[in-house]
Amino acid sequence: MSVAVLGAGGFGTALAVALAAKGPVVLWGRRIGWRGENPLLPGVTLPAAVTVTERLAEARAEVLLIAIPAQALGGFLDTHARGLGAGALEGRALVACAKGIDLATGRSPAGMLAAACPAATVAVLTGPSFAADIARGLPTALTLACADAGAGHALQHQLSTPALRLYRTTDVVGAELGGALKNVIAIAAGAAIGAGLGDSARAAIVTRGFAEMARFAAAQGAEPETLAGLSGLGDLILTATSAQSRNFRYGQALGQGAAFDAAVTVEGAATARAVTRLAAAQGIEMPISALVAGLAGGRIDVKQAMELLLARPLKEE
């Protein structure tokens, strides 16, 4: 099957580099000002098997990996889904590679793809990974989620490489929510470290944050074992403990009261707002996520956030 990656950011480029080991890959970007080496992946040269293009018509492959940020995906689909044409998408697999919840619709990336392209097979690729590791061929394990078990099995074999190992599931909801919500908790973890609250505070935030993730996901119909796997706990561990994580670095800057590069995509900030809104409507308690939304919105500072958390009633774990 032919493969194309839509979105030439760091993660999309890394996926194209990794999959080029198995055959030709088209990498599409709206505005690509580089050739040969993506500045977001210094030292990584694109293999000859990767064709870089700004022409979306050249990316009509059987498998499309959509590596466009969650908050930009709706606009992309509004602009381009009709341009690609429903007929061009029939029989194709659309694999959502972004992590987040759309602020405008409350939908996940897979949900947006399914709504815009009902004739397509929709899947999700998610889990603990940094673009630099994938691009350099370092061992990485991800979750491939697809409600169609047969299609998921085919995609698992198509997209796995010797260094990129995919585990499959039919729980699309759980896989996506794990990837989206862990970014929110990673911001909180970064804020604790940035504010000098220590590793013990971070461990408490990560643990109680995971409880929030599992509680919200279960209410949406996710399977508990999905959240305990790569796409939930695994991704949370990576993102909340490494300075390579954009969300962790953003939280760290919040904790330090420092500026953060506005050009860097931080999906967890918008996801915190979206999930807090959804949780409130459903009566689901998510105190850490709500405080991250407040921090990202500038309504509270880290000191106030910690005081609010510590003042919560004592309870059973």
FIZA-663891 format. One record per residue: x, y, z of N, C-alpha, C, O in turn. Coordinates in steps of 0.1 Angstrom, whole numbers. Last residue first. Layout:
<firos>
FIRO   n_u   n_v   n_w  ca_u  ca_v  ca_w   c_u   c_v   c_w   o_u   o_v   o_w
FIRO     X     Y     Z     X     Y     Z     X     Y     Z     X     Y     Z
...
</firos>
This chain:
<firos>
FIRO   n_u   n_v   n_w  ca_u  ca_v  ca_w   c_u   c_v   c_w   o_u   o_v   o_w
FIRO   -81    68   485   -75    68   472   -83    59   463   -80    57   451
FIRO  -104    88   504   -98    76   501   -91    76   487   -96    83   478
FIRO   -96   123   513  -104   112   508   -97    99   507   -85    99   508
FIRO   -98   157   523   -91   144   524  -101   133   520  -113   133   523
FIRO  -107   184   501  -110   175   512  -102   162   511   -99   156   501
FIRO   -81   206   490   -92   197   487   -94   188   499   -85   184   506
FIRO   -58   221   494   -70   224   503   -82   215   500   -92   216   507
FIRO   -41   214   475   -38   209   488   -50   212   498   -51   206   508
FIRO   -52   227   452   -51   212   453   -50   207   467   -56   198   471
FIRO   -49   254   460   -62   249   457   -62   233   458   -72   227   463
FIRO   -21   256   462   -30   258   474   -44   252   472   -49   247   482
FIRO   -15   252   435   -10   242   445   -19   244   458   -22   234   464
FIRO   -26   275   424   -30   262   419   -27   251   430   -35   243   433
FIRO   -12   296   436   -26   294   438   -31   281   435   -40   275   442
FIRO    14   290   425    12   290   439    -3   288   443    -7   280   452
FIRO     9   293   397    12   280   403    10   279   418     5   269   423
FIRO   -20   315   393    -6   312   391    -3   298   398   -12   292   404
FIRO   -49   320   371   -43   317   384   -28   315   382   -23   313   370
FIRO   -54   328   346   -64   332   356   -59   329   370   -63   335   380
FIRO   -40   321   323   -35   332   331   -44   337   342   -43   347   347
FIRO   -46   298   309   -54   310   306   -50   322   314   -56   333   312
FIRO   -30   280   321   -27   283   307   -35   296   303   -30   303   294
FIRO   -42   279   347   -28   284   345   -26   288   331   -20   299   329
FIRO   -67   269   340   -66   282   347   -52   288   345   -50   299   343
FIRO   -60   244   330   -68   253   321   -67   268   327   -65   277   320
FIRO   -49   233   353   -40   236   341   -47   246   332   -41   254   326
FIRO   -72   231   369   -62   241   373   -52   244   361   -47   255   360
FIRO   -86   211   355   -92   225   356   -81   235   360   -82   246   355
FIRO   -68   190   358   -71   195   344   -77   209   345   -73   218   337
FIRO   -71   186   385   -58   190   380   -60   196   366   -53   206   363
FIRO   -99   180   389   -93   192   395   -79   196   389   -77   208   387
FIRO  -124   167   377  -110   167   371  -102   180   376  -100   189   369
FIRO  -153   149   379  -143   157   387  -129   156   381  -124   145   381
FIRO  -180   153   358  -168   145   361  -158   154   368  -155   165   363
FIRO  -204   162   347  -203   160   362  -191   152   366  -192   145   376
FIRO  -205   169   321  -209   155   324  -208   152   339  -210   141   344
FIRO  -197   195   320  -210   192   315  -215   178   319  -227   175   319
FIRO  -172   192   330  -182   199   338  -196   196   333  -205   195   341
FIRO  -159   178   309  -161   172   322  -171   179   331  -179   172   338
FIRO  -160   197   289  -167   185   287  -170   178   301  -181   173   303
FIRO  -143   217   300  -156   220   296  -165   208   295  -176   207   300
FIRO  -120   202   303  -126   208   315  -141   211   312  -149   209   320
FIRO  -113   197   277  -117   186   285  -124   191   298  -133   184   303
FIRO  -107   223   267  -118   215   261  -123   204   270  -135   202   272
FIRO   -86   231   283   -98   239   283  -110   231   277  -121   231   283
FIRO   -67   211   278   -72   213   292   -85   221   292   -94   218   299
FIRO   -63   215   251   -70   203   255   -75   204   269   -86   199   273
FIRO   -48   238   251   -61   238   245   -69   226   250   -81   227   252
FIRO   -25   227   264   -31   239   269   -46   240   264   -55   242   271
FIRO   -16   204   250   -22   202   263   -29   215   268   -39   213   275
FIRO    -3   212   226   -17   207   225   -24   207   239   -36   209   240
FIRO    17   235   217    14   229   230     0   224   231    -9   232   235
FIRO    40   243   193    27   237   195    26   231   209    34   222   212
FIRO    57   273   193    58   259   196    44   254   199    37   260   208
FIRO    54   300   191    54   293   179    54   278   181    52   270   172
FIRO    58   311   216    44   310   211    43   302   198    32   297   195
FIRO    80   301   240    79   304   225    65   301   220    60   290   220
FIRO    73   316   271    74   304   263    72   308   249    63   316   245
FIRO    87   333   300    80   333   287    82   320   280    92   313   282
FIRO    82   323   334    90   326   323    82   326   310    72   319   309
FIRO    74   313   358    70   326   355    77   332   343    79   344   341
FIRO    80   287   364    91   297   366    87   311   364    94   320   366
FIRO    56   275   357    61   274   370    72   284   374    73   289   385
FIRO    57   280   329    46   285   337    50   286   352    48   296   359
FIRO    79   264   322    80   279   320    69   286   329    71   296   335
FIRO    68   239   328    80   244   335    81   259   334    84   266   344
FIRO    48   238   308    45   238   322    56   243   331    54   251   340
FIRO    65   237   286    56   248   287    51   249   302    51   260   307
FIRO    78   213   290    86   225   290    77   237   292    81   247   298
FIRO    56   195   288    64   196   301    72   209   301    71   216   312
FIRO    50   199   261    40   202   272    47   204   285    43   213   293
FIRO    73   191   248    69   205   247    59   209   258    60   219   264
FIRO    97   170   261    83   172   259    79   186   258    83   194   268
FIRO   123   169   268   120   169   253   106   171   250   102   175   239
FIRO   123   167   295   124   180   290   123   181   274   121   191   269
FIRO   102   142   309   113   145   300   112   160   295   101   164   291
FIRO    80   134   323    94   133   330   105   137   321   117   137   325
FIRO    57   134   310    57   141   323    71   141   330    73   147   340
FIRO    60   118   288    58   133   286    59   141   299    63   152   299
FIRO    64    92   298    74    99   289    72   114   290    82   121   292
FIRO    41    87   313    54    86   319    64    94   311    72   101   317
FIRO    21    90   293    22   100   304    35    99   311    41   110   314
FIRO    26    69   277    28    82   271    29    92   282    36   102   281
FIRO    19    48   295    32    49   288    35    62   283    46    67   286
FIRO    -8    54   301     2    54   312    16    56   305    24    63   310
FIRO   -18    55   271   -22    62   283   -10    64   293    -3    74   293
FIRO    -7    39   251   -13    52   247   -18    60   259   -21    72   258
FIRO     3    16   265    12    26   259     6    39   256    12    50   259
FIRO   -21    12   292   -11     7   282    -3    19   277    -1    29   283
FIRO   -42    19   307   -30    14   314   -19    10   305    -8     5   309
FIRO   -61    26   288   -54    37   296   -42    32   303   -33    40   306
FIRO   -68     0   281   -62     9   272   -54    20   278   -43    23   275
FIRO   -80   -11   303   -67   -16   300   -60    -7   289   -48    -7   288
FIRO  -105     2   304   -95     5   314   -81     1   310   -71     8   312
FIRO  -119    15   274  -116     3   282  -104     6   291   -94    12   287
FIRO  -142    42   272  -129    36   269  -127    24   278  -134    23   289
FIRO  -166    57   276  -167    43   270  -154    36   267  -153    26   261
FIRO  -164    80   289  -166    81   275  -167    67   268  -169    66   256
FIRO  -158    72   314  -171    78   312  -174    80   297  -186    81   294
FIRO  -131    64   310  -141    54   313  -155    60   311  -164    52   306
FIRO  -119    90   307  -120    80   296  -130    70   298  -137    66   289
FIRO  -122   100   333  -128   107   322  -130    97   310  -140    97   304
FIRO  -106    82   348  -120    84   352  -128    91   340  -139    87   337
FIRO   -81    83   336   -89    70   336  -104    73   339  -112    66   333
FIRO   -74   109   342   -75   104   328   -83    92   327   -92    91   318
FIRO   -74   109   370   -84   118   363   -85   113   348   -96   112   343
FIRO   -53    91   375   -67    88   379   -77    96   372   -88    91   369
FIRO   -33   107   364   -37    94   357   -50    90   362   -58    85   354
FIRO   -32   126   384   -36   130   371   -40   118   363   -49   118   355
FIRO   -22   112   405   -36   116   406   -41   121   393   -53   120   390
FIRO     4   107   394    -5    96   398   -19   100   399   -28    93   394
FIRO    13   133   388    12   123   377     3   112   381    -5   107   373
FIRO    13   145   414     5   150   403     3   140   391    -8   139   386
FIRO    31   129   427    17   129   432     8   134   421    -3   129   419
FIRO    54   134   413    49   120   413    35   120   418    27   112   412
FIRO    58   161   418    55   157   405    49   143   405    40   140   397
FIRO    63   160   445    51   167   441    47   163   427    36   160   424
FIRO    87   147   444    77   141   451    63   147   447    53   140   445
FIRO   104   165   431   100   153   424    88   146   431    80   139   424
FIRO    95   201   436   102   188   438    96   176   431    85   177   426
FIRO    88   227   433    81   219   443    86   205   445    82   198   454
FIRO    98   246   416   107   241   426   100   233   437   105   232   448
FIRO    83   254   394    81   261   406    90   257   418    89   262   429
FIRO    90   234   376    95   248   374    93   256   386   101   266   388
FIRO    77   212   387    92   212   387    97   226   385   106   231   391
FIRO    51   220   384    55   217   397    71   217   398    76   223   407
FIRO    49   223   356    48   235   365    53   232   379    59   241   385
FIRO    53   197   347    63   207   344    62   219   353    72   225   357
FIRO    28   187   357    41   181   362    52   191   359    60   193   368
FIRO    10   201   341    10   203   356    23   198   362    28   204   371
FIRO    17   192   316    19   206   319    19   208   334    27   216   339
FIRO    10   165   319    25   168   317    27   183   320    38   187   325
FIRO   -17   166   319   -10   163   332     5   166   331    11   170   341
FIRO   -21   173   292   -26   182   303   -18   179   316   -14   188   322
FIRO   -11   150   279    -4   163   277    -9   174   288    -1   182   292
FIRO   -28   130   286   -15   130   292    -8   143   290     1   147   298
FIRO   -51   135   270   -51   139   284   -37   139   291   -35   147   300
FIRO   -44   124   245   -47   138   246   -46   143   261   -40   154   263
FIRO   -37    97   248   -28   106   242   -31   121   244   -22   129   245
FIRO   -61    88   260   -49    87   267   -38    97   261   -31   103   269
FIRO   -79    94   239   -80   101   252   -67   100   260   -63   110   266
FIRO   -71    75   220   -70    89   217   -71    97   230   -63   107   232
FIRO   -75    50   233   -62    54   227   -61    69   225   -51    75   229
FIRO  -103    51   239   -93    51   249   -79    55   245   -72    62   252
FIRO  -114    52   212  -117    63   222  -106    63   233  -101    73   236
FIRO  -106    29   200  -101    42   195  -103    53   205   -94    61   206
FIRO  -100    -1   205  -105     9   214   -99    23   210   -90    28   216
FIRO   -88   -21   192  -100   -16   186  -106    -4   194  -116     2   190
FIRO   -53   -22   188   -64   -22   197   -76   -17   188   -74   -10   178
FIRO   -18   -32   184   -31   -28   179   -42   -30   190   -41   -38   199
FIRO    14   -19   185     5   -28   192    -9   -23   188   -12   -11   188
FIRO    43   -16   166    30   -12   168    22   -23   175    22   -34   171
FIRO    76    -5   166    67   -16   169    53   -11   173    52    -4   183
FIRO   102     5   149    89    11   153    79    -1   154    74    -6   144
FIRO   123    -9   140   125    -1   152   112     5   157   112     9   169
FIRO   113   -24   117   122   -31   128   124   -23   141   125   -29   151
FIRO    79   -11   116    93   -12   110   101   -20   121    96   -22   132
FIRO    45    -9   107    55   -13   116    69   -14   109    69   -18    97
FIRO    26    -4    88    33     8    94    43     4   104    50    13   109
FIRO    16   -28    79    20   -18    69    29    -8    76    39    -3    69
FIRO     7   -41   102    19   -47    95    24   -37    85    36   -36    82
FIRO   -13   -23   110    -2   -27   119    10   -32   112    21   -28   115
FIRO   -30   -24    88   -23   -12    91   -11   -15   100     0    -9    99
FIRO   -41   -50    92   -34   -46    80   -25   -34    82   -13   -34    77
FIRO   -54   -47   117   -43   -57   115   -35   -54   103   -22   -55   103
FIRO   -73   -27   110   -62   -24   120   -51   -34   119   -39   -30   120
FIRO   -89   -41    93   -81   -29    88   -70   -26    97   -59   -23    93
FIRO   -99   -59   112   -92   -64   100   -83   -53    94   -72   -55    91
FIRO  -112   -43   131  -101   -51   135   -93   -56   123   -81   -56   124
FIRO  -122   -11   131  -123   -23   122  -110   -31   124   -99   -28   121
FIRO  -113     7   149  -125     0   152  -127   -12   144  -133   -22   148
FIRO   -79    10   157   -89    10   146  -101     2   150   -99   -10   154
FIRO   -48    21   168   -62    18   172   -71    20   160   -70    30   152
FIRO   -17    13   177   -24    15   165   -39    11   168   -42     0   170
FIRO     8    26   199    -5    19   198   -12    23   184   -12    35   181
FIRO    43    19   198    32    28   197    19    19   197    20     7   195
FIRO    77    20   207    65    12   207    53    21   207    52    30   216
FIRO   110    22   194    98    29   199    86    20   197    85    13   187
FIRO   145    25   191   133    16   194   122    24   200   123    31   210
FIRO   155    49   167   156    44   180   144    35   183   133    39   178
FIRO   157    63   143   156    48   143   158    42   156   161    30   157
FIRO   156    89   142   169    84   143   169    68   144   179    62   146
FIRO   128    94   142   136    98   130   150    91   130   156    89   120
FIRO   122    86   168   116    79   157   125    81   144   129    72   137
FIRO   135   106   183   138    92   185   134    84   173   141    75   168
FIRO   123   130   174   138   128   172   141   113   174   150   108   166
FIRO    97   127   183   100   127   169   115   124   166   118   116   157
FIRO    90   105   209    95   118   205    99   117   191   105   107   186
FIRO    64    86   224    73    88   213    78   102   212    69   112   213
FIRO    39    66   235    51    73   240    62    74   229    68    64   226
FIRO    10    71   213    18    64   223    31    72   226    33    83   221
FIRO    -7    64   181    -4    72   193     5    64   203     7    52   201
FIRO   -28    66   155   -14    61   158   -10    70   170    -9    83   168
FIRO   -60    54   145   -52    64   153   -38    58   156   -37    46   159
FIRO   -82    54   117   -74    48   127   -67    59   134   -67    70   131
FIRO  -109    50    94  -102    59   103   -95    51   114  -101    42   120
FIRO  -117    47    61  -114    39    73  -105    48    82   -94    52    78
FIRO  -141    69    46  -128    64    48  -127    55    60  -136    55    69
FIRO  -166    80    43  -163    68    35  -149    62    37  -146    52    32
FIRO  -167   103    58  -174    91    63  -171    79    55  -174    68    60
FIRO  -149   127    65  -147   117    55  -153   104    59  -146    94    62
FIRO  -158   143    87  -155   149    74  -154   139    62  -157   143    51
FIRO  -161   124   107  -172   133   104  -170   139    90  -179   141    82
FIRO  -136   112   108  -147   104   105  -159   113   101  -167   109    92
FIRO  -120   134   116  -118   127   103  -130   119    99  -134   120    87
FIRO  -130   140   141  -131   150   131  -129   144   117  -136   147   108
FIRO  -124   116   155  -138   120   153  -140   130   142  -150   130   135
FIRO   -96   117   154  -103   106   147  -118   110   145  -124   107   134
FIRO   -92   140   171   -88   140   156   -95   129   148  -100   132   137
FIRO  -123   145   190  -109   140   189  -105   141   174  -114   143   165
FIRO  -144   174   196  -141   161   190  -126   158   190  -118   167   191
FIRO  -152   198   204  -151   188   214  -148   174   209  -148   165   216
FIRO  -152   219   185  -162   208   184  -163   199   196  -172   191   197
FIRO  -133   238   193  -145   242   186  -156   232   187  -168   235   188
FIRO  -111   224   204  -119   233   212  -132   237   206  -142   238   213
FIRO  -104   190   201  -107   202   194  -116   211   202  -126   207   207
FIRO   -80   175   219   -94   176   217   -97   189   211   -93   200   217
FIRO   -51   154   210   -58   166   216   -73   164   214   -78   155   209
FIRO   -26   146   189   -31   143   202   -38   155   207   -31   166   209
FIRO   -23   131   155   -22   143   165   -29   139   178   -37   129   178
FIRO   -27   112   138   -14   111   145   -13   123   155    -3   124   162
FIRO   -50    91   122   -48   104   130   -36   102   139   -34    93   146
FIRO   -51    79    91   -46    76   104   -43    89   112   -33    96   108
FIRO   -73    66    69   -68    79    74   -64    77    89   -72    73    97
FIRO   -72    46    41   -71    46    56   -66    60    60   -56    64    55
FIRO   -96    43    14   -83    47    20   -84    46    35   -95    47    41
FIRO  -121    39     4  -111    27     4   -98    31     9   -89    22    10
FIRO  -124    72    -6  -130    59    -4  -120    48    -5  -111    48   -14
FIRO  -111    95   -13  -109    90     1  -115    76     3  -112    69    12
FIRO  -119   103   -38  -104   100   -36  -102    94   -22   -91    88   -20
FIRO  -146   107   -34  -142    95   -42  -127    92   -40  -123    80   -40
FIRO  -146   132   -21  -150   120   -14  -145   107   -21  -141    97   -15
FIRO  -118   153   -24  -129   146   -31  -133   134   -23  -124   126   -20
FIRO   -99   172   -19   -95   159   -21  -105   151   -28  -103   142   -36
FIRO  -117   193   -14  -108   194   -25  -102   181   -29  -100   178   -41
FIRO  -131   186     8  -138   186    -4  -129   186   -16  -132   181   -27
FIRO  -109   188    26  -116   175    25  -124   175    12  -124   165     5
FIRO   -97   214    28   -92   204    19  -100   192    17   -98   185     7
FIRO  -111   232    46  -105   237    34  -102   226    23  -104   228    11
FIRO  -119   215    67  -129   225    60  -124   229    47  -131   231    37
FIRO   -95   203    73  -105   195    67  -116   204    61  -121   201    50
FIRO   -81   225    84   -75   218    72   -86   210    65   -87   211    53
FIRO   -97   232   105   -95   241    95   -90   235    82   -95   238    71
FIRO   -94   209   121  -107   213   116  -106   222   105  -113   220    95
FIRO   -66   209   127   -71   199   118   -85   203   113   -88   200   101
FIRO   -56   226   145   -55   230   131   -62   221   122   -65   224   110
FIRO   -57   213   169   -64   225   168   -64   231   154   -71   241   151
FIRO   -40   190   164   -55   189   166   -63   202   165   -74   202   159
FIRO   -16   193   137   -21   195   151   -36   195   153   -43   200   144
FIRO   -13   166   115   -16   180   116   -21   182   130   -30   175   135
FIRO    -7   141   103     1   146   114     0   161   115     9   168   116
FIRO   -22   115    91   -26   129    93   -19   134   106   -23   132   117
FIRO   -13    93    67   -11    96    81   -13   111    83    -5   119    77
FIRO   -31    75    45   -27    88    48   -26    90    63   -35    88    71
FIRO   -28    50    22   -28    52    36   -23    66    38   -12    70    34
FIRO   -29    53    -5   -39    44     1   -40    46    16   -50    44    22
FIRO   -25    88   -14   -20    75   -12   -31    66    -6   -42    72    -2
FIRO   -22   116   -26   -33   107   -27   -29    92   -26   -30    85   -36
FIRO    -4   137   -28    -4   129   -16   -16   120   -15   -21   116    -4
FIRO    -6   155   -48     4   145   -49     5   135   -38    13   125   -37
FIRO   -25   173   -40   -29   163   -50   -19   152   -52   -22   141   -56
FIRO   -11   191   -25   -19   181   -18   -23   170   -27   -24   158   -23
FIRO    20   203   -28     8   200   -36     1   188   -30     5   177   -31
FIRO    44   205   -16    34   214   -11    21   212   -19    11   220   -16
FIRO    65   176    -8    56   184   -17    47   194    -9    44   191     2
FIRO    90   152    -8    84   164    -1    77   172   -11    82   176   -22
FIRO    94   119    -7    92   130   -17    84   141    -9    74   138    -4
FIRO   117    96     4   107   105     8   106   117    -2   116   123    -5
FIRO   138    80    -5   125    75    -7   114    84    -3   102    82    -5
FIRO   161    92     3   157    95   -11   143    90   -13   136    94   -23
FIRO   156   105    37   160    95    27   155    98    13   146   106    11
FIRO   167   136    51   156   128    45   161   117    36   169   120    27
FIRO   188   136    79   186   138    65   175   130    59   174   118    62
FIRO   191   150   109   183   140   103   181   143    88   174   153    85
FIRO   202   173   120   210   161   119   204   149   112   210   139   110
FIRO   172   185   136   186   187   131   194   174   131   193   166   140
FIRO   143   187   131   150   175   133   164   176   129   168   170   119
FIRO   134   212   125   129   206   137   136   193   141   134   188   152
FIRO   144   216    99   151   223   111   146   218   124   153   219   134
FIRO   147   188    79   138   197    86   145   203    98   151   196   106
FIRO   166   186    50   167   184    65   157   194    71   158   206    70
FIRO   157   186    23   167   177    27   168   175    42   170   164    47
FIRO   146   219    25   147   207    16   159   199    22   169   204    26
FIRO   121   243    36   134   235    37   134   224    27   124   220    22
FIRO    97   254    39   108   263    35   121   256    36   132   263    37
FIRO    65   246    31    78   240    34    90   248    30    92   250    18
FIRO    34   249    39    45   258    35    58   251    40    60   251    52
FIRO    20   224    41    13   236    35    24   246    30    23   251    19
FIRO    33   193    31    33   204    41    27   216    34    30   218    22
FIRO    37   158    28    31   170    24    31   180    35    28   177    47
FIRO    56   132    16    54   141    28    49   154    24    56   162    16
FIRO    53    99     5    51   113     2    49   121    15    40   117    23
FIRO    75    72     3    66    80    11    65    94     6    75   100     3
FIRO    86    40    -8    84    54   -11    73    60    -2    63    54     1
FIRO    96    16    18    92    20     5    90    35     3    92    42    13
FIRO   106    11    43    98     1    37    93     4    23    88    -4    16
FIRO   119    34    51   127    21    51   119    10    44   125     0    40
FIRO   100    53    53   108    52    40   116    40    39   120    36    29
FIRO    92    53    79    84    45    69    91    44    56    88    34    48
FIRO   110    72    90   109    58    95   103    49    85   108    38    82
FIRO   104    96    76   117    90    76   117    75    80   123    67    73
FIRO    77    99    83    80    97    69    94    91    68    97    82    60
FIRO    79   103   110    72    92   105    75    89    91    77    77    87
FIRO    93   128   110    99   116   116    92   103   111    99    93   108
FIRO    74   145    98    87   142    91    93   129    97    99   121    89
FIRO    55   145   119    52   140   105    64   136    97    64   126    90
FIRO    70   156   140    65   142   141    61   137   127    65   125   124
FIRO    77   182   130    87   173   134    82   158   134    89   149   130
FIRO    56   188   101    63   192   113    73   181   117    76   172   110
FIRO    41   183    78    56   182    77    63   189    89    74   194    88
FIRO    13   168    69    19   175    80    34   173    81    38   162    85
FIRO     6   137    59     1   151    58     5   158    70     0   155    81
FIRO    22   112    42    21   118    56    17   133    53    24   140    46
FIRO    13    82    25    17    96    25    14   102    39     6    97    46
FIRO    19    51     9    18    59    21    21    73    19    31    76    12
FIRO     4    22    -8    12    35    -8     9    43     4    -2    42    10
FIRO     8   -12     0     0     0     0     9    12     0    19    13     7
</firos>
